[in-house]
């Protein structure tokens, strides 16, 4: 009998094998002798297979990949199902080596290899027994997930290194494997996180991956009607006796999550009451983090990285956001990246302006672009008043030229179907003024009012196109509803500030044409007539004229433009 030391130092016994070497087994199988081949498949499929067995088999498979032709895809399928991720480091390294050898020698197996890797981009499924029923669900509490994800990305990089065409085969698989929106928050979070990681080492896929993610976010967004979210929050507020202050807007979001390690966690009081809204909030936070990480290197803004990402995001914005009427929150990715540098914000405004003024664009796209200009100018704190004035000058000059061309024509009458972009531009200007009046009038009220008078609003509101009949300033609560990822956006977000009593009085005092600039302006004098059946300024309000149950105190007057059906 061996002593303890002798036992430890003695070599381990070889793993029991059947049928000789792998090459022998495969050659026999080619000749029609299937017994050893079936034993091989049985051993590889054994759920209790040991690490040593896996390593031995993988070592032989690595040097025998020439035999793993398309005719042996069933055997390859078994190999791809081996539980390699949760094994020892030796198993993982051997498996990565096997994958590299396999795809380089037999590219016919590239797709199955990619599907196997991508299947591990979210938590594994486990069976939970509730009573007499077995329920399959994701293992959201798996502590090994971060390490497993790292290994999966190593595997994907290994495959891509051997097969340069990997990206074109990978993208359809990433689309197919995207979890349904009703899957667990953790499943969605992990998958989106891993998709964004892929863009770092396969940059040619970044635009397509961003499109995929934002498309899914939009589905979450439009599947979570604002009124439903508000109702869910109000119910939760009443049942938990917790006070929640909420505000809706084109650019208004709330970050409710705190990161703990690689996992996003939320306290029950911070979570959104609406389940789809909670999923959207988590995924938007991940997207914001990605944008920040790509644009900043060692804590400093990398202008080249930022410009490249900006171009991709603008492309996604044009393709997905502009045509989507019911989007409430996803568009904030543009607001966020533009907050990094004024030049980006100005470039985005110029991009929207070109969309608005281009007669070759569909009318609804032009009107939507106008709405985004108004919301962006009104809400973005990082846009200085000098830029606001420059944009107002541009928009107002275009409006006056439009009036010049229409006032004497046969179409010089109020009709949103004919003049939708004009009305959208009017509401953009009015809306911007509503939010920026304090800055526009700051310092010297009379001088500020003189500037506003120079814009000649009187001519605009009195023209035959009658924009006041379409663009109605009314006290509503468009920008007072449930937030998303708000902590990320708050530092850059301009809230509504009411005029003081003194400012209101000054605004009412008339200035006669030709008088000095230290007199007041009367272009806003009088009340605006009301109009029914109109919809909100923001694209998310095209189909309905909703009102928030939250108090509307402090909300601004708002401009409306109905869109033709």
Buried (B, 14 or more C-beta within 10 A) or exposed (E): EEEEEEEEEEEEEEBEBEBEEBEEBBEBBEEEEEEBBEBBBEBBEEEEBEBBBBBBBBBBBBEBBEBBEEEBBEBBEBBBEBEBBEBEEEBBBBBBBBBBBBBBBBBBBBEBBBBBBBBBBBBBEEEEEEEEEEEEEBBBEBEEBBEBBEBBBBBBBBBBEBBEEBBEBBBEBBBEBBBEBEBBBBBBBBBBBBBBBBBEEBEEBBBBBBBBBBBBBBBBBBBBBBBBBBBBBBEBBEEEEEEBEBBBBBBBBBBBBEEEEEBBEBEEEBBBBBBBBBBBBBBBBBBBBBBBEBBBEEEEEBBEBBBBBBEBBBEBBBBBBBEBBBBBBBBBBBBBBBBBBBEBBBBBBEBBBEBBBEEEBEBBBBBBBBBBBBBBBBBBEBBEEEBBBEBBEBBBEBBBEBBEEBEEEEEBEBBBEBBBBBBBBBBBBBBBBBBBBBBBBEEEBBEBBBBBBEBEBBBBBEBEBBBBBBBBBEEBBBBBBBBBBBBBBBEBBBBBBEBEEEBEEBBEEEBEEEEEBEBBBBBBEEEBEEBEEBBBBBBBBBEEBBBBBBEBEEBBBBBBBBBEE
